[in-house]
Every structure is written in structure tokens, then in C-alpha cells.
Amino acid sequence: EFRSESDRGCAVLVLCVLEDLLIETVKHRLPVCSNEELRSIAPFGRLSTTVSNAFLIGAISRRERDELSRLIKIRNKFAHKALEGLSFSHPDIVDMCKKLELADVFDEFKSDVPPIRFNISALLVYSSLHTSLGALDKLGELEARKHVLQSYSDFEEQ
């Protein structure tokens, strides 16, 4: 589906897919919560905030956080400079794609071609997030909080 997209369309859509999976990863990590509570951790239109919060709750690694941040910067460059006709061959985008670290993880996939670097990096982040869904434990309610609330309930009954 992405093959027929412009460079801008590809960058924006790929990050939409990663954002959806990241939100699923965050939901999997959190105790049962409402949509409102989820949106305080993963607010609409604030992917950078979602990435930071996902890292803070242990849903993603530092490496995933850093690579997602680099991918977001590329997406934002495309999205916020829409009238400049940017492509993956634009010098700013080329420089940003050079900084994608996951694109260099596997020797057989290494490339200096910016859209290939972008897509390999995004694919590896996607794969890592998808794989972690089954391995992440849910955060539980803090035991100390349970104790305080139980003590408060006991006090009210007296």
C-alpha cells in the first residue's frame, strides 16, 4: 500500500502504523484503565509524549525510544514543510536518515539510500514492538497504595 505513496505520505503513514502499535503496547503494559486514563499516557497528536511515557513505564527500551524519536523528527519534517515538496533526497532528510541507528543493525540490510534506511528502521521498531506485546507484564496496582486504601476503609468502619 505504501509503494504508491509520495515520500511524505510514506513517512506520515508509517509513523501512523507505529503509533497504533505503540498505543497497543502501552495498553498491554498498563493495568486496566479507561480510554481517558490511557489518553493521559498516550495523548492524541502527541506521539513524542507517548514515546517518552512508553519508555517511562517500561513498555519500550531506550533504543526503541531513541529510534522512534528519530523517525518522528523525519515524519515531522515532511509533515510541517508540506509546501516545500520534500522528498527523501532532500539534504535535511538525507542527514536525518543517516542518524537512524537500527538501519545499520544487520549487515545484509545496510544501505545509504534514505528511504530504505527509513523503512528498515521503521520495520525493526515495528517488529520489536509486535514481539514485545506477548512478553510484557502488566503493571499492577501498587501494594503500598492498596495498604493505605485498606487502612482508610478500616478507619471509616470504626
Secondary structure, 3 states (H helix, E strand, C coil): CHHHCCHHHHHHHHHHHHHHHHHHHHHHHCCCCCHHHHHHHCCCCCHHHHHHHHHHCCCCCHHHHHHHHHHHHHHHHHHHCHHHCCCCCCHHHHHHHHCCCHHHCCHHHCCCCHHHHHHHHHHHHHHHHHHHHCCCCCCCCCHHHHHHHHHHHHHHHC
